[in-house]
């Protein structure tokens, strides 16, 4: 008994453009990003305070990562779009690329 071909077929027109628009964050999701940023930053700050009082360096390191993750969500909220991995790993790179272009008069 053969199974029918279950290939999805052509993408709907809206799905074709989702990769272009898929990085944008709409207003409702911006507030979710802000809430996540606040939660991660508050948790990280609280974790650092507890780590200092308890003398737990592992907790302090984990709390620093939580603070960084909160800052990433804060950038998502501020820029109204999802970040790429390179923007997360090297946040200064995007700024320096724009600064170089503006100094060159917009020429590449």
C-alpha positions in Angstrom: 0.0 0.0 0.0 1.6 3.3 -1.1 1.2 6.5 0.9 0.1 9.6 -0.9 2.6 12.3 -1.5 2.4 14.7 1.4 4.6 17.5 0.1 3.3 20.9 1.2 3.2 22.4 -2.3 3.7 26.0 -3.1 3.7 28.4 -0.2 0.8 30.9 0.2 1.6 34.4 -0.8 1.7 35.6 2.7 4.2 32.9 3.7 6.5 33.8 0.9 7.0 37.3 2.4 7.2 36.1 6.0 10.9 35.9 6.0 11.1 39.6 5.1 8.5 40.7 7.6 9.1 37.9 10.1 11.7 39.9 12.0 9.4 42.8 12.7 7.8 42.9 16.1 4.2 44.4 16.3 3.0 46.5 19.2 1.5 43.7 21.3 4.7 41.7 21.0 6.8 44.7 21.8 5.1 44.8 25.2 5.8 41.1 25.7 9.5 41.8 24.9 9.5 44.7 27.4 7.9 42.4 30.1 10.5 39.7 29.4 13.3 42.3 29.5 12.0 43.6 32.9 11.7 40.1 34.3 15.2 39.0 33.2 16.9 42.2 34.3 15.1 42.1 37.7 15.9 38.4 38.1 19.5 39.0 37.2 19.9 42.0 39.5 18.3 40.1 42.4 20.5 37.1 41.7 23.6 39.3 41.9 22.5 40.7 45.2 21.8 37.2 46.6 25.1 35.9 45.2 27.0 38.8 46.9 25.4 38.2 50.3 25.6 34.4 50.1 29.1 34.4 48.6 28.1 32.2 45.6 30.2 33.0 42.5 28.3 30.5 40.3 25.0 32.3 41.0 26.7 35.7 40.3 27.9 34.4 36.9 24.4 33.0 36.1 22.9 36.3 37.1 25.2 38.2 34.8 23.9 36.0 31.9 20.3 36.8 33.0 21.1 40.5 32.9 22.6 40.2 29.4 19.5 38.2 28.2 17.3 41.0 29.6 19.3 43.6 27.7 18.8 41.6 24.5 15.1 41.7 25.1 15.3 45.4 25.8 17.0 45.9 22.4 14.2 43.9 20.7 11.7 46.2 22.3 13.6 49.4 21.4 14.2 48.3 17.8 10.8 46.7 17.2 12.3 43.7 15.5 14.0 40.4 16.3 17.8 40.5 16.4 20.1 38.3 14.4 22.7 36.1 16.1 25.5 38.4 15.0 23.7 41.4 16.5 23.3 39.5 19.8 27.0 38.4 19.8 28.5 41.7 18.6 26.1 44.6 19.3 28.7 47.2 18.5 29.2 45.9 15.0 25.9 47.4 13.6 26.7 50.8 15.0 30.2 50.8 13.6 29.0 49.8 10.1 26.6 52.8 10.0 29.2 55.1 11.3 31.6 54.0 8.6 29.0 54.6 5.9 28.1 58.0 7.2 31.7 59.1 7.2 32.1 57.9 3.6 29.2 59.9 2.5 26.9 56.9 2.1 29.2 55.1 -0.4 30.1 51.5 0.1 
